[in-house]
Amino acid sequence: MKDTVQTPPRRLAEACEALVTASWFSLASFLVVIVNAMALGLETYGRVVALAGAPLRAVEYACLACFVLELLVRFGAHLGAPSGFFRDRWNVFDLLIVAAPLLPGVRENVTVLRLLRLARIARAFRLFPSLRVILVGIRRSLPGLGSFLLVTALLLYGYAILGWMLFGAAYPERYGTVGQAMLTLFLLLSLDGITDTLQAGREVTDWAVLYYVSYMVAACYLLTNLLVGLVLTALQEAHQDERAAAERTARLDPPDQQPEPSVREQLARLHAMLDDLERQLPEIHSGQLDAPPPARDRVASRSAAGR
């Protein structure tokens, strides 16, 4: 049975899929994102806009055309099952970013348009798996980050109360209120100027050494390591999920990604099967005529002859 000829939509889908999976396709899309970001940054310089405003707009329109073409190619790769295109959240994100400026009420708002143009830079995350892992890891760390911020706020509040009690009268501009003290301690998380601050505190009370040393250990070291561990754990989980998804995709394609044969292809296959059966029928019939009688008939004939 010979293979049937593929239909034009199926050939188009295979060509688009080969183009999307090519290594240079993601790199070219990333370069377009970089060019668009550079054009957006150059528009913040009034002199550049006055000298090259028209070329910048031409570059903007060219980048937009490239984004639209990329979306069409990605949609063409799912031509057999269009629902697979919308099942990918990155495709939906790209579609919203590209199509939103065309909506009424949005294209008239300059601020929203600039935000949408700026959001195109975020498309760089979908082009490379390593960038997607970082973004997913950051998203996974957000629930734990809330608990971390609560612990940090409680620690800063406690040390702010102690700082107000110790240094409120001597340094009212830094520890005069709880809010000012929390702001001062927050700026000290980077340990910038901690030597001068410690020396100024020792001139007020000898408890300053214990106060600042304990604060550095608790806030600057323990909390920083806790934040790093939280983010690293989330990144590791995101990397494992990305690798598991890649293995599942390599092992087998989803059923909806395989388009069902057309009616013409199914009829061609049935005709080929009927032709094979017609060629085999004479051979089977002749084989039955030439074959010796079954064993049961031979035994019956022998018993009749014996009688």
Order of alpha helices (4+ residues) and beta strands (2+ residues): alpha-alpha-alpha-alpha-alpha-alpha-alpha-alpha-alpha-alpha-alpha-alpha-alpha-alpha-alpha
